[in-house]
Amino acid sequence: MTHFCRIPGWLGISVLGWLLPAGVSAEETSPQVLERIAFGSCGSQDKPQPIWDEVVKVKPELFLAIGDNIYGDTTDMDVMKAKYTELGAKPGYAALRKTCPVLATWDDHDYGVNDGGAGYSRKVESQQIMLDFYGVPADSPRRKRAGVYESWRFGPEGKRVQIILLDLRYFRSRASKDTRSAEEKARLNLVGWYVPSEDPAATVLGADQWAWLEAQLRMPADLRIIGSSTQVIASEKGMESWGNFPLERKRLYDLIGRTGANGVVFISGDVHFSEISRTDEGPYPLFDFTSSGLTNSHPGWAAAVNPHRVSPVAYAGPNFGLLQIDWGAAAPAVTMETRTLTGAVAISQKIQLSDLKKK
């Protein structure tokens, strides 16, 4: 299923549902200025998906599907294909495809196994099925390397947005289980599946993806949206997150500083609620805007501890994320909004791009 969506004045091949200028491929720059980017995660293909009506209403110029885009959970690739077909047949999703391009990465359930990592036995086959569904052409870098990570840059200097979608599954080491009692976890207000591992050999991205990410961060951009299928900053809940691999998370923060990559904002999913977290552990304030899920929500998980939360609430209802970029302001800014099934704004946070720079 090829997800064609024409951007005015563009010709060429389809990559993940959008048309590139002739001769331009992924990981290169397009001229379009972006002002509205929607994203979401955790949409069950076997449930109604009314949220797409609200996504379409905001007229995004891109939609970023950042994981659990289906709930595959199988080693049977015919079953995996059928579940993608079920998503593609949803009327709301079809309307989205006519509205804007869809760029995607995966999380555990569309990868193929709950909380899965490098050991999943069908990851090679699953990757190709995922790329087939999103219409990725045969000559894309994603067809020729392990993992589904990718990047794109949009707009001219001064208004350039870099989209980086990471693959947190293909290479990831096994997380360490939390063996504390249910009573202790309840007392500490934890979900409590995992605890941080200090194993220096453990990895989230794998060597090749780390090298690739460094090269991407050295490219010029004014705003960088890094899509991580699991939360980057919040980790105390003990769910899946970068915090389960603290050495890897520190490596990520250090890499942003070492490459001089200004303008980084993380977006994440996975947890079945929405919140915004902040840390000062990086070279400048780093924000993680979590939006989850398009169909799946969990108030109990939303109520768990997060000392990094800067949003007034954690919203536990079906939702999607919207990034609105104001290039025309005296101080250009990005506003992060959690939108609900009725289109209401449940969470809003404005960040000036000048604050996303090392002082």
C-alpha positions in Angstrom: 0.0 0.0 0.0 1.7 3.2 -1.2 0.7 6.3 0.8 0.8 9.0 -1.9 0.3 12.5 -0.8 1.3 15.4 -3.0 3.2 18.4 -1.6 2.6 21.4 -3.9 5.3 21.8 -6.6 6.9 18.4 -5.8 7.6 15.6 -8.2 9.4 12.3 -7.9 9.2 9.1 -5.9 7.1 8.3 -2.9 8.9 7.9 0.4 6.7 7.0 3.4 3.7 8.6 1.8 5.1 11.9 0.5 6.6 12.9 -2.8 10.2 14.0 -3.0 11.6 16.3 -5.7 13.0 14.3 -8.6 16.5 13.2 -7.7 16.1 13.9 -3.9 16.1 11.0 -1.5 15.5 10.5 2.2 18.1 12.1 4.5 18.3 15.1 2.2 16.6 18.5 2.3 13.2 19.6 0.9 12.1 23.2 0.5 8.8 23.0 2.3 8.4 25.2 5.4 6.6 23.3 8.2 4.3 25.0 10.7 2.0 22.1 11.9 3.2 18.6 12.6 1.0 16.1 14.3 2.1 12.8 15.8 0.7 9.9 17.7 1.3 6.3 19.0 -0.5 3.3 20.4 -3.4 2.8 18.0 -5.1 -0.7 18.0 -6.2 -1.6 14.6 -9.0 -3.8 16.0 -10.6 -0.8 17.7 -12.6 2.2 16.3 -10.3 5.1 15.6 -12.3 8.3 15.8 -9.3 10.3 16.7 -8.3 10.7 13.0 -11.2 13.1 12.5 -9.6 15.5 14.9 -6.1 15.0 13.4 -7.5 15.8 9.9 -9.2 19.0 11.2 -6.0 20.6 12.3 -4.6 20.2 8.7 -1.1 19.0 9.7 1.6 19.2 7.0 3.1 15.9 8.4 1.9 13.1 10.6 4.6 11.2 12.5 3.6 7.7 13.5 6.1 7.0 16.3 5.2 3.4 17.4 2.6 0.8 18.2 1.0 1.9 15.0 -0.6 -1.5 15.0 -0.6 -4.2 17.6 1.1 -7.0 15.7 2.6 -9.2 18.5 3.3 -12.2 16.3 6.0 -14.2 14.6 3.5 -15.1 11.8 4.2 -12.5 9.1 0.9 -13.2 7.4 -0.8 -12.1 10.6 1.4 -9.0 10.7 0.4 -8.1 7.1 -3.2 -8.6 7.9 -3.1 -6.3 10.8 -1.5 -3.5 8.7 -4.2 -4.1 6.1 -6.8 -3.6 8.9 -5.3 -0.3 9.8 -5.1 0.8 6.1 -8.8 0.1 5.7 -9.8 2.4 8.6 -11.8 5.4 7.0 -10.2 7.9 9.3 -6.7 6.7 8.5 -7.5 6.8 4.8 -8.6 10.5 5.3 -5.4 11.2 7.0 -3.4 9.9 4.1 -5.3 12.2 1.8 -4.5 15.2 4.1 -0.8 14.9 4.7 2.3 12.7 4.5 2.8 10.0 7.1 6.4 9.3 8.3 6.8 6.3 10.6 9.0 4.3 13.0 7.9 1.4 15.2 7.7 0.4 18.8 7.5 -3.1 20.3 4.0 -4.1 19.2 4.4 -3.2 15.6 8.0 -4.6 15.7 6.4 -7.9 16.7 6.8 -8.7 20.4 5.9 -6.9 23.6 8.9 -5.1 25.1 11.0 -6.7 22.4 14.6 -5.9 21.5 17.4 -7.4 19.4 16.4 -11.0 20.1 13.1 -10.9 18.2 13.4 -13.7 15.7 11.4 -12.2 12.8 12.8 -8.6 12.8 14.2 -8.8 9.3 10.9 -9.9 7.8 8.9 -7.5 10.0 11.0 -4.5 8.8 10.2 -5.2 5.2 6.5 -5.6 5.9 6.5 -2.3 7.8 8.3 -0.5 5.0 5.9 -2.1 2.4 2.9 -0.7 4.2 4.4 2.8 4.3 5.3 2.7 0.6 9.1 3.0 1.1 10.7 2.5 -2.3 13.3 -0.2 -3.1 16.2 2.2 -3.2 15.6 3.8 0.2 18.4 3.5 2.7 15.8 1.8 5.0 15.6 -1.1 2.6 19.3 -1.7 2.6 20.2 -1.5 6.3 19.1 -3.1 9.6 16.6 -1.0 11.4 13.9 1.4 10.4 15.5 4.7 11.6 15.5 7.7 9.1 15.7 11.5 8.9 14.5 14.3 6.8 15.0 18.1 6.6 12.5 20.6 5.6 12.7 24.4 4.8 15.4 26.9 4.1 18.0 28.2 6.5 16.3 30.0 9.4 13.2 27.9 9.1 14.8 24.4 8.8 13.1 21.5 10.6 14.9 18.2 10.9 12.8 15.1 11.6 14.8 12.2 13.1 12.9 9.0 13.8 14.9 6.5 15.8 14.6 2.7 16.0 14.6 1.6 19.7 13.9 -2.0 19.0 16.1 -3.6 16.4 19.4 -3.4 18.4 18.2 -2.9 21.9 19.6 -4.9 24.8 17.4 -6.7 27.3 16.0 -4.5 30.0 16.5 -5.4 33.7 13.4 -6.6 35.5 12.2 -4.9 38.7 11.9 -7.7 41.3 10.5 -5.6 44.2 7.2 -6.6 45.7 3.9 -5.2 44.4 3.4 -3.6 47.8 6.7 -1.7 47.7 6.0 -0.5 44.1 2.6 0.7 45.2 4.1 2.6 48.1 6.6 4.3 45.8 3.8 5.0 43.2 5.6 3.0 40.4 4.4 0.9 37.6 7.6 -1.0 38.3 8.4 -3.3 35.4 12.1 -2.4 35.0 15.0 -0.9 36.8 18.0 0.9 35.4 20.9 -1.2 34.2 24.5 0.1 34.6 25.9 -2.5 32.2 28.3 -0.6 29.9 27.8 -3.1 27.1 24.0 -2.5 27.0 22.7 -0.5 24.0 19.6 1.2 22.9 20.5 2.2 19.3 23.4 -0.1 18.4 26.7 1.0 17.0 25.6 1.8 13.4 22.6 3.8 14.4 24.7 5.8 17.0 27.1 6.7 14.2 24.3 7.6 11.9 22.6 9.8 14.5 25.8 11.7 15.1 26.1 12.5 11.4 22.4 13.7 11.4 22.9 16.0 14.4 25.9 17.7 12.7 23.6 18.8 9.9 22.3 22.4 10.2 18.8 22.8 11.4 16.8 25.4 13.5 14.4 22.9 15.1 15.1 19.1 15.5 12.3 16.8 16.3 13.6 13.5 17.5 11.0 10.8 17.6 11.6 8.1 20.2 9.0 5.4 20.6 9.6 5.3 24.4 10.0 8.2 26.8 13.4 9.8 26.9 13.4 11.9 30.1 10.7 10.4 32.4 11.9 7.0 33.8 11.0 6.8 37.5 7.7 5.0 36.7 9.7 1.8 35.8 8.1 1.4 32.4 10.0 1.1 29.2 12.2 4.2 28.7 15.7 5.4 28.0 16.1 5.6 31.8 16.4 1.8 31.9 19.7 2.4 30.2 21.1 5.5 31.9 24.5 5.3 30.3 22.9 5.3 26.9 20.7 8.2 27.8 23.7 10.2 29.0 25.4 9.4 25.7 22.4 10.8 23.9 22.5 14.1 25.9 26.2 14.3 25.6 26.0 13.7 21.8 23.6 16.6 21.4 26.1 18.9 23.2 29.2 17.6 21.4 27.7 18.0 18.0 26.4 21.5 18.7 22.9 20.4 17.7 20.7 23.2 18.8 16.9 23.1 18.7 16.3 19.5 19.9 12.8 18.5 21.1 11.9 14.9 21.8 8.6 13.4 21.0 7.6 10.0 22.5 4.8 7.5 22.9 4.2 4.0 24.4 2.8 4.8 27.9 -1.0 5.3 27.0 -1.2 8.9 28.3 0.2 12.3 27.4 2.6 14.6 29.4 5.5 16.9 28.9 8.8 16.3 30.7 11.9 18.5 31.0 15.5 17.9 32.1 18.5 20.2 32.5 21.0 17.3 32.1 21.7 18.3 28.5 23.5 21.2 27.0 20.3 23.3 27.3 16.8 22.5 28.6 15.5 19.3 26.9 11.8 18.6 26.6 10.1 15.3 25.9 6.5 15.6 24.6 4.7 12.3 25.1 1.5 11.5 23.2 -0.1 8.1 23.7 -2.4 6.7 22.7 -4.6 7.2 19.6 -6.9 4.5 20.9 -5.4 3.2 24.1 -5.3 5.0 27.5 -4.4 4.1 31.0 -5.2 6.5 33.9 -3.3 4.3 36.4 -0.1 4.6 34.6 -0.6 8.4 34.1 -0.9 8.7 37.9 2.6 7.2 38.5 5.5 9.3 39.6 7.3 11.7 37.2 9.4 14.4 38.9 10.4 15.7 35.5 6.8 16.6 34.4 6.3 20.2 33.5 2.8 19.9 32.1 0.1 20.7 34.7 -1.4 17.2 34.2 -0.8 13.8 32.6 -3.8 13.4 30.2 -5.1 9.8 30.2 -7.6 9.7 27.3 -7.3 9.1 23.6 -5.0 11.9 22.2 -2.6 13.0 19.6 0.2 15.5 19.7 0.5 18.7 17.7 3.6 20.9 17.2 2.8 24.4 16.0 5.8 26.4 14.8 5.6 30.2 14.7 8.4 31.3 12.4 7.0 34.8 12.0 7.2 35.8 15.7 9.9 38.1 16.9 11.2 35.1 18.8 10.3 32.0 16.8 8.7 29.4 19.0 7.2 25.9 19.0 4.0 25.2 20.9 3.3 21.6 22.0 -0.4 20.7 22.4 -2.1 17.5 23.4 -5.4 17.3 21.5 -8.3 15.1 22.6 -11.1 13.2 20.9 -13.2 16.4 20.9 -10.3 18.6 19.6 -9.9 20.2 23.0 -6.4 21.2 24.1 -5.6 19.2 27.2 -1.9 20.2 27.6 -0.1 23.2 26.0 3.6 24.3 26.4 5.3 27.0 24.4 9.1 27.0 23.9 11.1 29.7 22.2 13.7 28.2 19.9 16.3 30.6 21.3 16.0 28.6 24.6 17.1 25.4 22.8 20.7 26.5 22.5 23.8 26.1 24.6 24.4 29.3 26.4 
